[in-house]
Amino acid sequence: MNREFLHELLNTPSVSGHEEEIQRKTIQYTADFCDKQEADATGNVLHRINPDAPFQVLMMGHIDEIGFLVTHIDESGMIKVMSNGGLRLPLYVGARVQIIHDGKKVPGVVSVARDLVGNKEIKANDLTIDIGAGSKEEALQYAAPGDPVCADTLVEDLVGEKFTSRAMDNRTGAFVVMEALKRAKELGATIGVTAATTVGEETSMRGAAWAAASHAWDLAIAVDVTYVSDCPGTNPADTGDVKLGGGPVLCTATTVNKKANHMFVETAEEKGIQIQWEVASGHTGTDADRAHISGKGIPVALVSIPLRYMHSSVEVADYRDIENAIELLGAFMLKVGPGVEWKNLSVLKK
C-alpha cells in the first residue's frame, strides 16, 4: 500500500464539483498498471484492466469532499459562502480554511463572531472568511464567487496505526479502489476490473450515475467510509458494532446483493481477513444506491472503511483497515466471474 500517495490525495483539495487537480493525480498514478484509462464529461476517471473481458466489475470510490463555495465579497474584503455538501457548520467557527482561486491556495480563517460561538443553529451564510484583505478590490485578487473552500488541515499520524485528516470521506475509498485494481492485476485477475474515481457524491451522486451507465457491468462495488461505534457519543444499536482496526465493513441493506456479500465473506475467510457488519434499511447513502438502479439495474455491494468523526476536519482512520480492504477486494476479483448467479431467490419457478 502506497501511503505516500494516500497522503497526497488527502492533502489535495477536491471540493465537490472541483475535482480536476486530484483526478490528474489519479491518472498519473494508475498509468503504470492500467490497461486503459477513460474520462467522461462529468469528471469521472475510469481506471481499467482487461477492458475487453466478457465479465466486468465496477469499483467506485468518490474523490470529492465536502466544502463551501464563495458567494459574495463585501466592501471590506470579507468573504461569504454557501454549503457544498453535508457540513457540520458549528465546527468551522474559528477554523482555518483554504480558498482555491485560479488553482492556487489562499489561506483564511472563519471569523469568531460572538453570536456564533456555541450557536447550534448556524447557517452557512452566517460564516465569514477573513483572508486579511482590506477591501473588496483587494480580496477579488485572491477570491471570486464560485471558488471552492475547504478546511485547511493536513494528514498527521497518531498513536499506533491510526491517522487523522480531513476528506478521508472519501479519499480513502478512492485510494482503495485504485490499489485494489493494482492488487487484482498482480494476482492475475482475468475478469475486467474498473476502479472509478467518481465525482459529486457529496452533492448529487452524478458521478456514480455516469459511471454505472457507461458500460454493461455485471457487478458494481462502492467503497466508502462508515460510522464507528468506538468513540464518544456513538451507539452500536444505531447501525452496528464497528471499530477502528476491526477490518473492512460489509453492509446488509435492501440494495446490497446477498450473493456478493456471501462471496466477500468466503474471500475474507480464505485470506484470514477480519470483517465487520453494518446495517442499512434502504439507501446506503453511497454511490451504490445510484449504481443499483442505473440502466437495466446492476447488482451492488458496499465495502466501507471505519471512520471516526465523519464530515469533520479531524477524521480518524486506521491504516490496517485500508490495507485489509485492498487485499479483500483484490482477492475477490479472482473469485468472481462468469456463471455467478446474482438472483437473491434460491429457487425460481419456470
C-alpha positions as CSV (number, residue, x, y, z in Angstrom):
1,M,0.0,0.0,0.0
2,N,1.4,3.3,-1.1
3,R,0.9,5.6,2.0
4,E,2.7,8.5,0.3
5,F,0.1,8.6,-2.5
6,L,-2.7,8.3,0.1
7,H,-1.3,11.3,1.9
8,E,-1.0,13.2,-1.3
9,L,-4.7,12.5,-2.1
10,L,-5.8,13.6,1.4
11,N,-3.8,16.8,1.2
12,T,-5.2,17.8,-2.2
13,P,-8.3,20.0,-2.0
14,S,-11.2,18.5,-4.0
15,V,-14.4,20.2,-3.1
16,S,-17.4,18.6,-4.9
17,G,-17.6,19.9,-8.4
18,H,-13.9,20.9,-8.4
19,E,-12.1,17.6,-8.7
20,E,-9.9,18.2,-11.7
21,E,-6.5,18.6,-9.9
22,I,-6.9,15.4,-7.9
23,Q,-8.1,13.5,-10.9
24,R,-5.0,14.4,-12.8
25,K,-3.0,12.8,-9.9
26,T,-5.1,9.6,-10.1
27,I,-4.5,9.3,-13.8
28,Q,-0.8,9.7,-13.4
29,Y,-0.7,7.2,-10.5
30,T,-2.6,4.4,-12.3
31,A,-0.9,4.8,-15.7
32,D,1.7,2.2,-14.9
33,F,-0.7,-0.6,-14.1
34,C,-3.9,0.2,-16.1
35,D,-4.7,-1.2,-19.4
36,K,-7.0,1.7,-20.2
37,Q,-8.0,5.0,-18.7
38,E,-11.2,6.8,-19.5
39,A,-12.5,10.2,-18.5
40,D,-16.1,11.5,-19.0
41,A,-17.8,14.8,-19.3
42,T,-19.0,14.9,-15.7
43,G,-15.4,14.5,-14.3
44,N,-15.1,10.8,-13.5
45,V,-12.0,8.8,-14.3
46,L,-12.2,5.0,-15.0
47,H,-9.0,3.1,-14.4
48,R,-9.4,-0.3,-16.1
49,I,-7.7,-3.7,-16.5
50,N,-8.9,-6.3,-19.0
51,P,-11.4,-3.9,-20.5
52,D,-12.4,-6.5,-23.2
53,A,-13.1,-9.4,-20.9
54,P,-16.7,-10.8,-21.0
55,F,-17.3,-10.3,-17.3
56,Q,-16.9,-6.7,-15.9
57,V,-16.8,-5.5,-12.3
58,L,-17.0,-1.8,-11.4
59,M,-15.5,-0.4,-8.2
60,M,-16.4,3.1,-7.2
61,G,-14.7,5.4,-4.7
62,H,-15.8,9.0,-4.8
63,I,-12.9,11.5,-4.9
64,D,-14.8,14.7,-3.9
65,E,-15.0,16.2,-0.4
66,I,-17.4,18.5,1.4
67,G,-16.8,22.2,1.5
68,F,-18.1,25.7,0.7
69,L,-18.5,27.9,-2.4
70,V,-17.8,31.6,-2.3
71,T,-21.0,33.6,-2.9
72,H,-20.1,37.2,-2.1
73,I,-17.3,39.6,-1.1
74,D,-18.3,42.7,0.8
75,E,-16.8,46.2,0.5
76,S,-14.5,45.5,3.5
77,G,-13.0,42.4,1.8
78,M,-14.8,39.8,4.0
79,I,-16.0,36.7,2.2
80,K,-19.3,34.9,2.4
81,V,-20.0,31.3,1.5
82,M,-22.7,28.7,0.9
83,S,-22.5,24.9,1.9
84,N,-21.4,22.4,-0.8
85,G,-22.2,19.1,0.8
86,G,-23.2,17.9,4.3
87,L,-21.1,20.2,6.5
88,R,-21.3,20.4,10.3
89,L,-21.3,24.2,10.4
90,P,-20.5,24.9,14.1
91,L,-17.2,23.1,13.6
92,Y,-16.0,25.8,11.3
93,V,-16.3,28.8,13.7
94,G,-12.7,29.8,14.3
95,A,-11.3,27.2,11.9
96,R,-8.5,27.7,9.3
97,V,-9.8,27.2,5.7
98,Q,-8.3,27.5,2.3
99,I,-9.9,29.0,-0.8
100,I,-8.8,27.6,-4.2
101,H,-8.6,30.5,-6.6
102,D,-7.2,30.1,-10.1
103,G,-5.6,26.8,-9.0
104,K,-3.8,28.4,-6.0
105,K,-4.4,28.1,-2.3
106,V,-5.4,31.2,-0.5
107,P,-5.4,30.7,3.3
108,G,-8.1,32.2,5.5
109,V,-9.9,31.9,8.8
110,V,-13.5,31.8,9.7
111,S,-14.2,34.7,12.0
112,V,-15.0,34.1,15.6
113,A,-18.2,36.2,15.9
114,R,-19.6,36.2,19.4
115,D,-23.1,35.3,18.2
116,L,-21.8,32.2,16.5
117,V,-19.8,30.7,19.4
118,G,-21.9,27.9,20.9
119,N,-24.7,28.5,18.4
120,K,-26.0,25.2,17.0
121,E,-28.4,26.8,14.5
122,I,-25.7,28.3,12.3
123,K,-26.4,28.7,8.6
124,A,-23.6,28.8,6.1
125,N,-24.2,32.4,5.2
126,D,-23.6,33.3,8.9
127,L,-20.0,32.4,8.4
128,T,-17.4,35.0,7.3
129,I,-14.0,34.2,5.9
130,D,-11.2,36.6,6.6
131,I,-8.2,36.4,4.3
132,G,-6.6,39.6,5.6
133,A,-7.8,41.8,2.7
134,G,-8.6,45.4,3.5
135,S,-11.1,46.0,0.7
136,K,-13.3,44.3,-1.9
137,E,-11.0,45.3,-4.6
138,E,-8.0,43.6,-2.8
139,A,-10.0,40.5,-1.9
140,L,-11.0,40.0,-5.5
141,Q,-7.4,39.4,-6.4
142,Y,-7.5,36.3,-4.2
143,A,-11.1,35.0,-4.4
144,A,-14.1,35.1,-6.6
145,P,-17.7,33.9,-6.5
146,G,-17.8,30.2,-7.1
147,D,-14.4,29.4,-5.7
148,P,-14.3,26.3,-3.6
149,V,-13.4,26.4,0.1
150,C,-12.4,23.6,2.5
151,A,-10.8,23.1,5.8
152,D,-7.0,23.7,5.9
153,T,-5.7,20.6,7.6
154,L,-3.1,18.0,6.6
155,V,-2.5,14.3,7.3
156,E,-1.0,13.5,10.7
157,D,-0.1,10.1,12.1
158,L,-1.5,9.3,15.5
159,V,-0.6,6.5,18.0
160,G,-0.2,3.1,16.5
161,E,-1.7,2.7,13.1
162,K,-4.2,5.5,13.4
163,F,-4.1,8.7,11.5
164,T,-6.1,11.9,11.0
165,S,-7.0,14.2,8.2
166,R,-9.9,16.0,6.6
167,A,-11.5,14.4,3.5
168,M,-11.0,10.7,4.4
169,D,-14.6,10.7,3.2
170,N,-13.9,9.5,0.7
171,R,-10.2,9.8,-0.4
172,T,-9.7,6.5,1.5
173,G,-12.3,4.8,-0.7
174,A,-10.9,6.2,-3.9
175,F,-7.4,5.2,-2.8
176,V,-8.7,1.6,-2.0
177,V,-10.3,1.0,-5.4
178,M,-7.1,2.1,-7.2
179,E,-4.9,0.0,-5.0
180,A,-7.3,-3.0,-5.2
181,L,-7.2,-2.7,-9.0
182,K,-3.4,-2.9,-8.9
183,R,-3.6,-5.8,-6.5
184,A,-6.1,-7.7,-8.7
185,K,-3.7,-7.3,-11.6
186,E,-0.8,-8.6,-9.5
187,L,-2.8,-11.6,-8.5
188,G,-3.6,-12.4,-12.1
189,A,-7.2,-11.5,-12.4
190,T,-8.7,-12.3,-15.8
191,I,-12.0,-10.6,-15.5
192,G,-12.5,-7.0,-16.4
193,V,-12.0,-4.7,-13.3
194,T,-12.5,-1.0,-13.3
195,A,-11.7,1.4,-10.5
196,A,-13.8,4.6,-10.9
197,T,-12.8,7.7,-9.0
198,T,-16.2,9.3,-9.1
199,V,-17.2,12.9,-8.6
200,G,-20.0,14.7,-7.0
201,E,-21.1,12.1,-4.4
202,E,-21.3,14.7,-1.6
203,T,-23.7,16.8,-3.6
204,S,-25.6,14.9,-6.3
205,M,-24.1,11.4,-6.8
206,R,-23.9,12.3,-10.5
207,G,-20.5,10.6,-10.9
208,A,-21.9,7.2,-9.9
209,A,-24.8,7.6,-12.3
210,W,-22.5,8.3,-15.2
211,A,-20.0,5.6,-14.3
212,A,-22.7,3.0,-13.9
213,A,-24.3,3.9,-17.2
214,S,-21.0,3.9,-19.2
215,H,-20.7,0.1,-19.7
216,A,-22.5,-3.1,-19.2
217,W,-21.3,-4.0,-15.7
218,D,-22.0,-7.4,-14.1
219,L,-21.4,-6.2,-10.6
220,A,-20.7,-2.8,-9.0
221,I,-19.0,-2.3,-5.7
222,A,-19.0,1.1,-3.8
223,V,-16.1,1.6,-1.5
224,D,-16.8,4.4,1.1
225,V,-16.4,5.2,4.8
226,T,-18.8,4.4,7.6
227,Y,-19.5,5.4,11.1
228,V,-17.9,3.6,14.0
229,S,-19.2,2.8,17.5
230,D,-15.9,3.1,19.4
231,C,-15.8,6.8,20.1
232,P,-17.7,9.2,22.4
233,G,-21.3,9.8,21.5
234,T,-21.9,6.7,19.4
235,N,-24.2,3.8,19.9
236,P,-23.8,0.3,18.3
237,A,-27.6,0.0,18.3
238,D,-27.8,2.6,15.6
239,T,-26.3,0.7,12.7
240,G,-23.9,-1.9,14.2
241,D,-20.8,-2.6,16.2
242,V,-17.9,-1.2,14.1
243,K,-14.4,-0.4,15.4
244,L,-11.3,1.1,14.0
245,G,-8.8,-1.7,13.3
246,G,-11.6,-4.3,13.2
247,G,-11.4,-4.7,9.4
248,P,-13.4,-3.6,6.4
249,V,-17.2,-3.4,6.8
250,L,-19.8,-5.1,4.8
251,C,-23.3,-3.8,4.6
252,T,-26.6,-5.6,4.8
253,A,-29.2,-3.5,3.1
254,T,-32.1,-3.9,0.7
255,T,-30.0,-2.6,-2.2
256,V,-27.0,-4.9,-1.4
257,N,-26.8,-8.2,-3.2
258,K,-26.8,-11.2,-0.9
259,K,-24.7,-13.4,-3.1
260,A,-22.0,-10.7,-3.4
261,N,-21.8,-10.4,0.4
262,H,-21.6,-14.2,0.7
263,M,-18.7,-14.2,-1.7
264,F,-16.9,-11.5,0.2
265,V,-17.3,-13.5,3.4
266,E,-15.8,-16.5,1.7
267,T,-12.9,-14.4,0.4
268,A,-12.3,-12.9,3.8
269,E,-12.2,-16.4,5.4
270,E,-9.8,-17.7,2.8
271,K,-7.5,-14.8,3.3
272,G,-7.8,-14.5,7.1
273,I,-9.2,-11.0,6.9
274,Q,-11.5,-10.0,9.8
275,I,-14.7,-8.2,8.6
276,Q,-17.3,-6.2,10.3
277,W,-21.0,-5.5,9.5
278,E,-23.3,-2.5,9.3
279,V,-27.0,-2.4,8.7
280,A,-28.9,0.0,6.4
281,S,-32.6,0.0,5.7
282,G,-33.0,1.1,2.2
283,H,-30.5,3.6,0.9
284,T,-26.9,3.2,1.9
285,G,-26.0,6.9,1.3
286,T,-23.2,5.9,-1.1
287,D,-22.6,5.5,-4.8
288,A,-24.0,2.0,-4.6
289,D,-27.6,3.5,-4.4
290,R,-27.3,5.3,-7.7
291,A,-25.4,2.4,-9.5
292,H,-28.0,-0.1,-8.4
293,I,-30.8,1.5,-10.4
294,S,-28.8,2.5,-13.5
295,G,-29.7,1.1,-16.9
296,K,-31.3,-2.3,-16.5
297,G,-30.2,-2.5,-12.9
298,I,-26.8,-3.6,-11.5
299,P,-26.2,-5.9,-8.6
300,V,-24.2,-3.9,-6.0
301,A,-22.2,-4.4,-2.9
302,L,-20.7,-2.0,-0.4
303,V,-17.3,-2.2,1.3
304,S,-16.6,0.5,3.9
305,I,-13.7,1.8,5.8
306,P,-14.4,2.5,9.6
307,L,-14.1,6.2,10.3
308,R,-14.4,8.4,13.4
309,Y,-15.7,12.0,13.3
310,M,-17.1,11.8,9.8
311,H,-17.6,15.1,8.0
312,S,-15.2,17.0,10.1
313,S,-11.6,18.2,9.6
314,V,-10.2,15.7,12.1
315,E,-11.5,12.4,10.8
316,V,-9.6,9.4,12.1
317,A,-9.0,6.0,10.5
318,D,-6.7,3.0,10.8
319,Y,-4.2,2.1,8.1
320,R,-4.8,-1.6,8.8
321,D,-8.5,-1.4,7.7
322,I,-7.4,0.2,4.5
323,E,-4.8,-2.4,3.8
324,N,-7.3,-5.2,4.5
325,A,-9.9,-3.7,2.3
326,I,-7.4,-3.6,-0.6
327,E,-6.5,-7.2,-0.1
328,L,-10.1,-8.3,0.3
329,L,-11.2,-6.6,-3.0
330,G,-8.1,-7.7,-4.9
331,A,-8.7,-11.4,-3.9
332,F,-12.4,-11.1,-4.6
333,M,-11.7,-10.4,-8.3
334,L,-10.2,-13.9,-8.6
335,K,-13.2,-15.5,-7.0
336,V,-16.0,-13.7,-9.0
337,G,-16.6,-14.3,-12.7
338,P,-19.0,-15.7,-15.4
339,G,-21.6,-18.1,-14.2
340,V,-22.2,-16.4,-10.8
341,E,-26.0,-16.3,-10.1
342,W,-26.8,-12.9,-8.6
343,K,-30.5,-13.6,-8.0
344,N,-31.4,-13.5,-4.3
345,L,-34.1,-16.1,-4.9
346,S,-32.6,-19.5,-4.5
347,V,-35.4,-21.2,-6.4
348,L,-37.2,-19.8,-9.4
349,K,-40.3,-21.4,-11.0
350,K,-40.1,-21.7,-14.7
